[in-house]
Amino acid sequence: MPLVYLFTNLKESALKEGIEDRIAQTIAETLGKPLEKMSVIIVPGTRLLRLRTTEPACTLHIHAINVFDAERNPRYGPSIKKLLKDELGLEEERCAIIYHDLIFEFIG
């Protein structure tokens, strides 16, 4: 049941059609989770400061059960960063990825 939130200061008109599906596919493949369990929420037009500037940037929050730890997390970055570059045209330093480990009993 991965839940993905993408916050960006890009305008909605700058987002490619079908971006939600491509994010879901990439995250599902990267984490080894079923695509049909993915939820993706995109919040464009967010007031966002990154590295002391409001130039185009994003933060991607990924919430999932039992897939995040110090050993596995570094393997997730390359495919997710490529996705953000391809979809948003943003370089790696303009994107932050935050992994949130969820506890099964706290999901309804």
Backbone as a chain_set.jsonl record, in Angstrom:
{"seq": "MPLVYLFTNLKESALKEGIEDRIAQTIAETLGKPLEKMSVIIVPGTRLLRLRTTEPACTLHIHAINVFDAERNPRYGPSIKKLLKDELGLEEERCAIIYHDLIFEFIG", "coords": {"N": [[0.812, -1.193, 0.0], [1.921, 1.25, -0.763], [2.188, 4.755, -0.416], [2.497, 7.706, -2.079], [3.636, 10.98, -2.095], [4.067, 13.792, -4.017], [5.453, 16.859, -3.902], [5.739, 19.909, -5.479], [7.084, 22.972, -6.764], [6.56, 23.546, -9.327], [4.201, 24.504, -11.836], [0.915, 23.163, -12.387], [0.396, 22.942, -15.103], [2.884, 22.419, -16.134], [3.335, 19.786, -15.707], [3.557, 16.516, -17.024], [1.119, 14.689, -18.885], [-0.322, 11.83, -17.416], [1.59, 11.415, -15.475], [1.173, 10.498, -12.866], [0.66, 7.744, -13.13], [3.106, 6.834, -14.179], [4.831, 7.443, -12.084], [3.746, 5.743, -10.108], [4.231, 3.225, -11.307], [7.068, 3.164, -11.452], [7.842, 3.426, -8.727], [6.557, 1.185, -7.614], [7.887, -0.92, -8.97], [10.521, -0.402, -8.125], [10.398, -0.714, -5.327], [9.416, -3.248, -5.167], [6.7, -3.728, -4.862], [3.138, -4.358, -5.288], [1.612, -2.946, -8.142], [-1.118, -2.316, -8.201], [-1.66, -1.62, -5.612], [-0.654, 0.866, -5.174], [-0.752, 4.341, -4.323], [-0.837, 7.635, -5.475], [-0.209, 10.982, -4.928], [-0.187, 14.2, -6.116], [1.022, 17.416, -5.637], [1.07, 20.253, -7.113], [2.458, 23.582, -7.615], [3.294, 24.281, -5.094], [4.587, 26.304, -2.513], [7.909, 26.425, -2.259], [11.1, 26.129, -0.939], [14.363, 25.304, -1.67], [17.676, 24.562, -1.061], [18.261, 27.249, -0.562], [16.906, 28.666, -2.551], [14.083, 29.442, -4.642], [13.869, 28.267, -7.062], [12.731, 25.867, -9.58], [11.828, 22.837, -7.989], [11.456, 19.826, -5.973], [9.88, 17.71, -3.496], [9.719, 14.354, -2.666], [7.784, 12.117, -1.041], [7.735, 8.93, 0.228], [5.739, 6.505, 1.496], [5.686, 3.418, 3.038], [5.361, -0.095, 3.895], [7.676, -2.014, 5.608], [9.985, -1.877, 3.847], [12.036, -0.088, 3.978], [15.299, 0.664, 5.009], [18.67, 1.09, 6.256], [20.339, -0.45, 4.639], [18.905, -1.079, 2.232], [17.816, 1.375, 1.288], [19.716, 3.071, -0.208], [19.738, 1.801, -2.698], [17.349, 2.433, -3.892], [17.379, 5.051, -4.752], [18.629, 5.746, -7.428], [16.774, 4.954, -9.584], [14.5, 6.369, -8.859], [15.379, 9.027, -8.823], [16.029, 9.309, -11.522], [13.485, 9.09, -12.618], [12.303, 11.468, -11.586], [13.874, 13.384, -12.859], [13.309, 12.825, -15.579], [10.513, 13.216, -15.66], [10.016, 15.739, -14.486], [12.079, 17.353, -15.218], [14.078, 18.066, -13.49], [17.163, 18.463, -11.837], [19.202, 16.294, -9.785], [20.019, 17.564, -7.364], [17.968, 19.33, -6.924], [15.913, 17.933, -5.933], [14.372, 16.228, -3.248], [14.178, 13.165, -1.586], [12.189, 11.4, 0.583], [11.926, 8.771, 2.774], [9.425, 6.971, 4.376], [8.809, 4.756, 6.848], [6.191, 2.599, 7.427], [4.021, 1.252, 9.932], [2.325, -1.733, 9.965], [0.026, -2.174, 11.592], [-0.924, 0.363, 11.956], [-2.265, 1.156, 9.752], [-5.265, 1.677, 8.016]], "CA": [[0.0, 0.0, 0.0], [2.73, 2.47, -0.781], [1.539, 6.042, -0.615], [3.528, 8.62, -2.567], [3.271, 12.389, -2.213], [5.029, 14.631, -4.724], [5.233, 18.295, -3.749], [6.631, 20.651, -6.366], [6.692, 24.354, -7.035], [6.174, 23.653, -10.729], [2.768, 24.66, -12.047], [0.262, 21.957, -12.903], [0.529, 22.919, -16.565], [4.225, 21.923, -16.474], [3.385, 18.341, -15.469], [3.181, 15.702, -18.176], [-0.068, 13.849, -18.748], [-0.036, 10.465, -17.011], [2.723, 11.368, -14.55], [0.814, 9.691, -11.703], [0.838, 6.336, -13.475], [4.539, 6.538, -14.322], [5.382, 7.434, -10.723], [3.284, 4.507, -9.474], [4.941, 2.094, -11.905], [8.476, 3.193, -11.058], [7.969, 3.158, -7.289], [6.169, -0.215, -7.404], [9.002, -1.76, -9.429], [11.697, -0.137, -7.295], [10.209, -1.259, -3.983], [8.911, -4.613, -5.232], [5.328, -3.716, -4.349], [2.161, -4.49, -6.37], [1.167, -1.684, -8.74], [-2.518, -2.036, -7.849], [-1.717, -1.126, -4.234], [-0.026, 2.193, -5.136], [-1.512, 5.593, -4.338], [0.054, 8.752, -5.791], [-0.827, 12.297, -4.77], [0.724, 15.231, -6.614], [0.628, 18.756, -5.216], [1.855, 21.255, -7.828], [2.274, 24.963, -7.186], [3.649, 24.414, -3.682], [5.655, 27.268, -2.209], [8.986, 25.512, -1.876], [12.47, 26.636, -0.925], [15.351, 24.232, -1.578], [19.038, 25.069, -1.229], [18.201, 28.711, -0.47], [16.302, 29.283, -3.719], [12.756, 28.953, -5.016], [13.92, 27.701, -8.422], [11.976, 24.609, -9.614], [12.325, 21.787, -7.102], [10.39, 18.956, -5.474], [10.136, 16.715, -2.456], [8.944, 13.151, -2.905], [7.646, 11.346, 0.188], [7.251, 7.58, -0.047], [5.317, 5.815, 2.712], [5.477, 2.002, 2.735], [5.55, -1.042, 4.984], [8.729, -3.022, 5.614], [10.925, -1.856, 2.719], [13.065, 0.935, 4.16], [16.337, 0.51, 6.02], [19.959, 1.638, 5.824], [20.927, -1.285, 3.593], [18.144, -1.032, 0.98], [17.481, 2.722, 0.821], [20.573, 3.599, -1.277], [19.413, 1.173, -3.992], [16.123, 3.016, -4.441], [17.615, 6.402, -5.268], [18.883, 5.979, -8.846], [15.592, 4.895, -10.453], [13.571, 7.442, -8.482], [15.962, 10.295, -9.296], [15.863, 9.335, -12.983], [12.069, 9.386, -12.824], [12.062, 12.89, -11.335], [14.524, 14.152, -13.926], [12.552, 12.609, -16.819], [9.15, 13.75, -15.559], [9.949, 17.139, -14.073], [13.216, 18.101, -15.752], [14.821, 18.59, -12.353], [18.417, 17.791, -11.505], [19.194, 15.589, -8.51], [20.135, 18.464, -6.208], [16.716, 20.081, -6.778], [14.906, 16.983, -5.463], [14.595, 15.512, -1.992], [13.363, 11.952, -1.452], [12.069, 11.057, 1.991], [11.327, 7.455, 2.968], [8.676, 6.845, 5.625], [8.469, 3.375, 7.143], [4.885, 2.505, 8.093], [3.73, 0.07, 10.736], [1.111, -2.352, 9.424], [-1.106, -2.004, 12.496], [-1.381, 1.743, 11.931], [-2.892, 1.387, 8.449], [-6.666, 1.245, 8.052]], "C": [[0.851, 1.249, 0.0], [1.894, 3.699, -1.127], [2.632, 7.04, -0.945], [2.937, 10.02, -2.687], [4.398, 13.11, -2.949], [4.602, 16.083, -4.551], [6.227, 18.999, -4.653], [6.136, 22.081, -6.523], [6.448, 24.591, -8.524], [4.659, 23.812, -10.814], [2.191, 23.363, -12.61], [0.419, 21.836, -14.417], [1.897, 22.416, -17.024], [4.348, 20.408, -16.306], [2.867, 17.585, -16.683], [1.938, 14.873, -17.863], [0.36, 12.428, -18.366], [1.114, 10.314, -16.028], [2.413, 10.477, -13.338], [1.067, 8.2, -11.965], [2.315, 5.975, -13.585], [5.247, 6.554, -12.966], [5.001, 6.131, -10.032], [4.058, 3.307, -10.001], [6.389, 2.035, -11.422], [8.652, 2.845, -9.584], [7.611, 1.701, -6.991], [7.305, -1.152, -7.801], [10.216, -1.619, -8.512], [11.583, -0.795, -5.928], [9.767, -2.721, -3.983], [7.52, -4.753, -4.643], [4.357, -3.838, -5.518], [1.64, -3.126, -6.839], [-0.253, -1.323, -8.304], [-2.687, -1.534, -6.418], [-1.175, 0.306, -4.1], [-1.072, 3.308, -5.086], [-0.512, 6.723, -4.555], [-0.737, 10.046, -5.689], [0.201, 13.332, -5.193], [0.162, 16.597, -6.231], [1.526, 19.759, -5.942], [1.616, 22.642, -7.241], [2.562, 25.199, -5.715], [4.716, 25.493, -3.521], [6.783, 26.484, -1.573], [10.337, 26.197, -2.003], [13.39, 25.436, -0.787], [16.708, 24.813, -1.91], [19.056, 26.588, -1.396], [17.655, 29.405, -1.708], [14.92, 28.679, -3.976], [12.716, 28.514, -6.475], [13.168, 26.367, -8.414], [12.653, 23.497, -8.813], [11.15, 20.895, -6.709], [10.862, 18.199, -4.245], [9.189, 15.557, -2.738], [8.961, 12.339, -1.615], [7.052, 9.992, -0.178], [6.986, 6.89, 1.289], [5.049, 4.353, 2.335], [5.808, 1.155, 3.95], [6.73, -1.962, 4.686], [9.637, -3.042, 4.375], [12.08, -0.873, 2.919], [14.014, 0.578, 5.302], [17.656, 1.001, 5.423], [20.598, 0.835, 4.694], [20.225, -1.12, 2.247], [17.935, 0.372, 0.423], [18.393, 3.242, -0.29], [20.283, 3.009, -2.66], [18.192, 1.799, -4.654], [16.377, 4.324, -5.182], [17.779, 6.536, -6.77], [17.638, 5.953, -9.738], [14.607, 6.008, -10.131], [14.093, 8.792, -8.955], [15.858, 10.425, -10.809], [14.42, 9.673, -13.335], [11.795, 10.876, -12.661], [12.695, 13.765, -12.412], [13.722, 14.045, -15.231], [11.194, 13.301, -16.789], [9.098, 15.247, -15.306], [11.068, 18.0, -14.645], [14.083, 18.693, -14.657], [16.085, 17.77, -12.111], [18.34, 17.249, -10.082], [19.213, 16.521, -7.307], [18.873, 19.296, -5.964], [15.592, 19.195, -6.242], [15.325, 16.366, -4.138], [13.643, 14.322, -1.965], [13.377, 11.567, 0.02], [11.316, 9.734, 2.088], [10.673, 7.399, 4.344], [8.286, 5.382, 5.809], [7.17, 3.343, 7.926], [4.768, 1.205, 8.874], [2.37, -0.454, 10.306], [-0.125, -2.084, 10.278], [-1.655, -0.571, 12.5], [-2.03, 2.131, 10.601], [-4.313, 0.868, 8.507], [-7.248, 1.091, 6.687]], "O": [[0.533, 2.214, 0.696], [1.028, 3.672, -2.001], [3.584, 7.203, -0.183], [1.886, 10.22, -3.295], [5.555, 13.039, -2.537], [3.527, 16.484, -4.996], [7.424, 18.719, -4.602], [4.942, 22.362, -6.429], [6.161, 25.715, -8.935], [3.926, 23.312, -9.961], [2.9, 22.571, -13.23], [0.559, 20.731, -14.942], [2.054, 22.027, -18.181], [5.346, 19.816, -16.715], [1.866, 17.966, -17.29], [1.735, 14.422, -16.736], [1.308, 11.892, -18.941], [1.567, 9.197, -15.774], [3.297, 9.78, -12.841], [1.619, 7.495, -11.12], [2.726, 4.91, -13.125], [6.161, 5.763, -12.732], [5.857, 5.482, -9.431], [4.494, 2.461, -9.22], [6.874, 0.974, -11.03], [9.524, 2.05, -9.236], [8.291, 1.05, -6.198], [7.645, -2.072, -7.056], [10.859, -2.61, -8.167], [12.551, -1.366, -5.425], [9.743, -3.365, -2.934], [7.196, -5.758, -4.01], [4.704, -3.463, -6.637], [1.278, -2.271, -6.03], [-0.552, -0.153, -8.065], [-3.767, -1.066, -6.057], [-1.237, 0.889, -3.017], [-2.125, 3.227, -5.717], [0.532, 6.77, -3.905], [-1.802, 10.185, -6.29], [1.325, 13.344, -4.692], [-1.009, 16.894, -6.465], [2.612, 20.084, -5.461], [0.682, 22.846, -6.465], [2.128, 26.201, -5.147], [5.646, 25.572, -4.323], [6.634, 25.941, -0.478], [10.667, 26.769, -3.041], [13.214, 24.629, 0.126], [16.87, 25.482, -2.93], [19.76, 27.134, -2.245], [17.902, 30.594, -1.911], [14.635, 27.55, -3.575], [11.638, 28.403, -7.059], [12.982, 25.784, -7.346], [13.853, 23.248, -8.933], [10.002, 21.166, -7.062], [12.058, 18.064, -3.987], [8.006, 15.758, -3.014], [10.022, 11.923, -1.151], [6.0, 9.915, -0.813], [7.892, 6.716, 2.105], [4.275, 4.081, 1.418], [6.442, 1.613, 4.9], [6.774, -2.609, 3.64], [10.016, -4.116, 3.908], [13.005, -0.835, 2.108], [13.587, 0.238, 6.406], [17.739, 1.291, 4.23], [21.326, 1.396, 3.875], [20.894, -1.032, 1.217], [17.882, 0.545, -0.795], [17.883, 3.817, -1.252], [20.554, 3.647, -3.677], [18.031, 1.695, -5.87], [15.666, 4.657, -6.13], [17.113, 7.385, -7.361], [17.466, 6.845, -10.568], [13.951, 6.535, -11.03], [13.318, 9.617, -9.439], [15.627, 11.518, -11.326], [14.168, 10.457, -14.25], [11.13, 11.481, -13.502], [12.115, 14.769, -12.824], [13.485, 15.048, -15.903], [10.775, 13.9, -17.779], [8.239, 15.945, -15.846], [11.016, 19.227, -14.567], [14.749, 19.707, -14.868], [16.068, 16.541, -12.174], [17.518, 17.691, -9.279], [18.496, 16.289, -6.333], [18.732, 19.902, -4.902], [14.454, 19.644, -6.11], [16.491, 16.025, -3.938], [12.46, 14.45, -2.278], [14.438, 11.426, 0.628], [10.215, 9.592, 1.556], [11.295, 7.737, 5.352], [7.52, 4.834, 5.015], [7.055, 3.984, 8.97], [5.354, 0.187, 8.504], [1.385, 0.284, 10.286], [-1.199, -1.799, 9.748], [-2.753, -0.337, 13.006], [-2.308, 3.306, 10.361], [-4.557, -0.24, 8.985], [-8.419, 0.734, 6.552]]}, "num_chains": 1, "name": "protein.A"}
